Amino acid sequence: MSKPLSLSFDPIARADEHWKQRWGGVPSMAAITSIMRAQQILLAGVDAVVKPYGLTFARYEALVLLTFSKSGELPMSKIGERLMVHPTSVTNTVDRLVRSGLVDKRPNPNDGRGTLATITDKGRQVVEEATRDLMAMDFGLGAYDAEECGEIFAMLRPLRVAAGDFEEE
């Protein structure tokens, strides 16, 4: 992954200064811009690591989810629910995994209209290797220690609760 030329200033901080001058102080503008830029950086980093395995991070997440299930298979609807993505995205992701030989699909015997996705032995091997590589690069968060990663998780949790991702216990 090539890095863009480094600027001699923080463009988000500069935009925040201009924002304050034009519209007044709105700390959420600098925060969201930082989050969106961080997402771009992290996604580019993890996608570069999983690309040699024929994966995107979304496909990697689906494989990992299947490894977490007792039988190595889940209904497509459950995959979408757990990954918090639209059914069309799940179908696209799983179909690509099927074409790669990492997942099989079959009718769900417990739901006449549903489909089960099952991780293959090749899929298990690929997810183990990709996970090893992602862990080696700290999923792109090597600039933070374990405590700071916990703080990031805790800071973003209320946003996820407010969005309805899950109910607070």
C-alpha beads as a LAMMPS data file, in Angstrom:
LAMMPS data file: protein, C-alpha beads

169 atoms
168 bonds

1 atom types
1 bond types

-500.0 500.0 xlo xhi
-500.0 500.0 ylo yhi
-500.0 500.0 zlo zhi

Masses

1 110.0

Atoms # bond

1 1 1 0.000 0.000 0.000
2 1 1 1.590 3.285 -1.051
3 1 1 1.331 6.227 1.259
4 1 1 0.291 9.655 0.006
5 1 1 2.764 12.475 0.475
6 1 1 2.698 13.671 4.055
7 1 1 1.405 17.163 4.608
8 1 1 3.151 19.609 6.918
9 1 1 -0.147 20.163 8.774
10 1 1 -3.194 18.192 9.892
11 1 1 -5.852 18.838 7.221
12 1 1 -8.671 17.838 9.562
13 1 1 -7.473 20.285 12.235
14 1 1 -7.164 22.961 9.541
15 1 1 -10.695 22.253 8.313
16 1 1 -11.893 22.447 11.916
17 1 1 -10.317 25.903 12.252
18 1 1 -12.057 27.079 9.066
19 1 1 -15.322 25.507 10.227
20 1 1 -15.123 27.393 13.555
21 1 1 -14.450 30.676 11.754
22 1 1 -17.331 30.231 9.340
23 1 1 -20.008 28.433 11.378
24 1 1 -18.799 28.358 14.972
25 1 1 -17.481 25.513 17.047
26 1 1 -18.865 22.094 16.145
27 1 1 -16.552 19.439 17.641
28 1 1 -18.548 16.661 15.982
29 1 1 -17.352 17.774 12.518
30 1 1 -13.675 17.153 13.336
31 1 1 -14.569 13.939 15.151
32 1 1 -16.564 12.448 12.276
33 1 1 -13.972 13.480 9.724
34 1 1 -11.278 11.791 11.835
35 1 1 -13.391 8.637 12.205
36 1 1 -14.078 8.473 8.464
37 1 1 -10.378 8.951 7.646
38 1 1 -9.422 6.317 10.230
39 1 1 -11.906 3.915 8.622
40 1 1 -10.279 4.495 5.219
41 1 1 -6.803 3.868 6.659
42 1 1 -7.835 0.738 8.553
43 1 1 -9.849 -0.778 5.704
44 1 1 -7.013 -0.198 3.215
45 1 1 -4.551 -1.835 5.610
46 1 1 -6.596 -4.934 6.393
47 1 1 -7.744 -5.335 2.788
48 1 1 -4.084 -5.298 1.686
49 1 1 -3.347 -8.131 4.132
50 1 1 -6.305 -10.335 3.120
51 1 1 -6.082 -9.641 -0.629
52 1 1 -3.424 -12.327 -1.260
53 1 1 -5.972 -14.828 0.102
54 1 1 -8.561 -13.673 -2.433
55 1 1 -10.517 -11.924 0.306
56 1 1 -11.828 -8.540 1.246
57 1 1 -12.320 -7.703 4.911
58 1 1 -16.063 -8.284 4.487
59 1 1 -15.440 -11.798 3.163
60 1 1 -12.910 -12.425 5.917
61 1 1 -15.506 -11.398 8.529
62 1 1 -18.028 -13.841 7.060
63 1 1 -15.488 -16.689 7.186
64 1 1 -14.587 -15.870 10.780
65 1 1 -18.262 -15.809 11.728
66 1 1 -18.703 -19.281 10.252
67 1 1 -15.727 -20.566 12.259
68 1 1 -17.370 -19.245 15.430
69 1 1 -20.455 -21.418 14.869
70 1 1 -20.431 -24.921 16.407
71 1 1 -21.068 -26.687 13.103
72 1 1 -19.238 -24.272 10.785
73 1 1 -22.490 -23.241 9.140
74 1 1 -25.110 -20.558 9.595
75 1 1 -28.275 -19.434 7.842
76 1 1 -27.651 -16.574 5.445
77 1 1 -30.116 -14.451 7.428
78 1 1 -28.094 -15.021 10.621
79 1 1 -24.886 -14.004 8.852
80 1 1 -26.488 -10.728 7.776
81 1 1 -27.834 -10.119 11.263
82 1 1 -24.494 -10.772 12.969
83 1 1 -22.457 -8.769 10.453
84 1 1 -25.130 -6.042 10.420
85 1 1 -25.364 -5.918 6.624
86 1 1 -28.191 -6.021 4.090
87 1 1 -29.273 -9.467 2.794
88 1 1 -28.087 -8.533 -0.704
89 1 1 -24.592 -7.876 0.661
90 1 1 -24.575 -11.244 2.427
91 1 1 -25.599 -13.030 -0.763
92 1 1 -22.873 -11.260 -2.750
93 1 1 -20.234 -11.974 -0.099
94 1 1 -21.144 -15.638 0.332
95 1 1 -21.474 -16.217 -3.426
96 1 1 -17.934 -14.923 -3.904
97 1 1 -16.712 -17.211 -1.121
98 1 1 -18.486 -20.132 -2.809
99 1 1 -16.785 -19.326 -6.147
100 1 1 -13.441 -19.314 -4.288
101 1 1 -14.128 -22.729 -2.773
102 1 1 -14.092 -21.336 0.763
103 1 1 -17.806 -21.808 1.494
104 1 1 -20.570 -24.156 0.330
105 1 1 -24.287 -23.338 0.248
106 1 1 -27.222 -25.688 0.703
107 1 1 -30.934 -25.415 1.468
108 1 1 -31.721 -25.015 5.155
109 1 1 -33.615 -28.161 6.244
110 1 1 -35.208 -26.177 9.102
111 1 1 -36.443 -23.365 6.845
112 1 1 -37.804 -24.249 3.422
113 1 1 -36.945 -20.834 1.995
114 1 1 -33.595 -20.362 3.730
115 1 1 -30.039 -21.207 2.767
116 1 1 -27.147 -22.371 4.924
117 1 1 -23.564 -21.282 4.299
118 1 1 -20.912 -23.776 5.389
119 1 1 -17.185 -23.105 5.627
120 1 1 -15.040 -25.610 3.720
121 1 1 -11.723 -27.091 4.858
122 1 1 -9.998 -24.717 2.426
123 1 1 -11.969 -21.836 3.993
124 1 1 -10.816 -22.865 7.474
125 1 1 -7.197 -22.936 6.309
126 1 1 -7.469 -19.536 4.635
127 1 1 -9.135 -17.911 7.650
128 1 1 -6.396 -19.248 9.959
129 1 1 -3.627 -17.898 7.716
130 1 1 -5.318 -14.535 7.155
131 1 1 -6.016 -14.190 10.884
132 1 1 -2.365 -14.864 11.671
133 1 1 -1.354 -12.076 9.269
134 1 1 -3.973 -9.640 10.564
135 1 1 -2.946 -10.280 14.156
136 1 1 0.695 -9.696 13.202
137 1 1 -0.244 -6.190 12.050
138 1 1 -2.602 -5.624 15.017
139 1 1 -5.500 -5.200 12.582
140 1 1 -3.967 -1.845 11.666
141 1 1 -4.211 -0.523 15.218
142 1 1 -0.558 -0.939 16.185
143 1 1 -0.351 2.748 17.098
144 1 1 -2.500 1.943 20.145
145 1 1 -1.880 -0.315 23.132
146 1 1 -4.456 -2.758 24.499
147 1 1 -5.889 -0.222 26.956
148 1 1 -6.329 2.398 24.254
149 1 1 -8.034 -0.136 21.983
150 1 1 -10.435 -0.839 24.857
151 1 1 -11.076 2.886 25.223
152 1 1 -11.825 3.230 21.499
153 1 1 -14.282 0.333 21.746
154 1 1 -15.936 1.893 24.813
155 1 1 -16.145 5.347 23.205
156 1 1 -17.864 4.021 20.082
157 1 1 -20.283 1.725 21.947
158 1 1 -22.905 4.438 22.756
159 1 1 -23.028 5.391 19.081
160 1 1 -23.722 1.765 18.162
161 1 1 -26.399 1.450 20.858
162 1 1 -28.063 4.662 19.640
163 1 1 -28.048 3.274 16.081
164 1 1 -29.901 0.189 17.302
165 1 1 -27.092 -2.315 16.718
166 1 1 -28.030 -3.970 20.016
167 1 1 -29.764 -3.220 23.288
168 1 1 -27.659 -2.083 26.206
169 1 1 -27.633 -4.688 28.981

Bonds

1 1 1 2
2 1 2 3
3 1 3 4
4 1 4 5
5 1 5 6
6 1 6 7
7 1 7 8
8 1 8 9
9 1 9 10
10 1 10 11
11 1 11 12
12 1 12 13
13 1 13 14
14 1 14 15
15 1 15 16
16 1 16 17
17 1 17 18
18 1 18 19
19 1 19 20
20 1 20 21
21 1 21 22
22 1 22 23
23 1 23 24
24 1 24 25
25 1 25 26
26 1 26 27
27 1 27 28
28 1 28 29
29 1 29 30
30 1 30 31
31 1 31 32
32 1 32 33
33 1 33 34
34 1 34 35
35 1 35 36
36 1 36 37
37 1 37 38
38 1 38 39
39 1 39 40
40 1 40 41
41 1 41 42
42 1 42 43
43 1 43 44
44 1 44 45
45 1 45 46
46 1 46 47
47 1 47 48
48 1 48 49
49 1 49 50
50 1 50 51
51 1 51 52
52 1 52 53
53 1 53 54
54 1 54 55
55 1 55 56
56 1 56 57
57 1 57 58
58 1 58 59
59 1 59 60
60 1 60 61
61 1 61 62
62 1 62 63
63 1 63 64
64 1 64 65
65 1 65 66
66 1 66 67
67 1 67 68
68 1 68 69
69 1 69 70
70 1 70 71
71 1 71 72
72 1 72 73
73 1 73 74
74 1 74 75
75 1 75 76
76 1 76 77
77 1 77 78
78 1 78 79
79 1 79 80
80 1 80 81
81 1 81 82
82 1 82 83
83 1 83 84
84 1 84 85
85 1 85 86
86 1 86 87
87 1 87 88
88 1 88 89
89 1 89 90
90 1 90 91
91 1 91 92
92 1 92 93
93 1 93 94
94 1 94 95
95 1 95 96
96 1 96 97
97 1 97 98
98 1 98 99
99 1 99 100
100 1 100 101
101 1 101 102
102 1 102 103
103 1 103 104
104 1 104 105
105 1 105 106
106 1 106 107
107 1 107 108
108 1 108 109
109 1 109 110
110 1 110 111
111 1 111 112
112 1 112 113
113 1 113 114
114 1 114 115
115 1 115 116
116 1 116 117
117 1 117 118
118 1 118 119
119 1 119 120
120 1 120 121
121 1 121 122
122 1 122 123
123 1 123 124
124 1 124 125
125 1 125 126
126 1 126 127
127 1 127 128
128 1 128 129
129 1 129 130
130 1 130 131
131 1 131 132
132 1 132 133
133 1 133 134
134 1 134 135
135 1 135 136
136 1 136 137
137 1 137 138
138 1 138 139
139 1 139 140
140 1 140 141
141 1 141 142
142 1 142 143
143 1 143 144
144 1 144 145
145 1 145 146
146 1 146 147
147 1 147 148
148 1 148 149
149 1 149 150
150 1 150 151
151 1 151 152
152 1 152 153
153 1 153 154
154 1 154 155
155 1 155 156
156 1 156 157
157 1 157 158
158 1 158 159
159 1 159 160
160 1 160 161
161 1 161 162
162 1 162 163
163 1 163 164
164 1 164 165
165 1 165 166
166 1 166 167
167 1 167 168
168 1 168 169
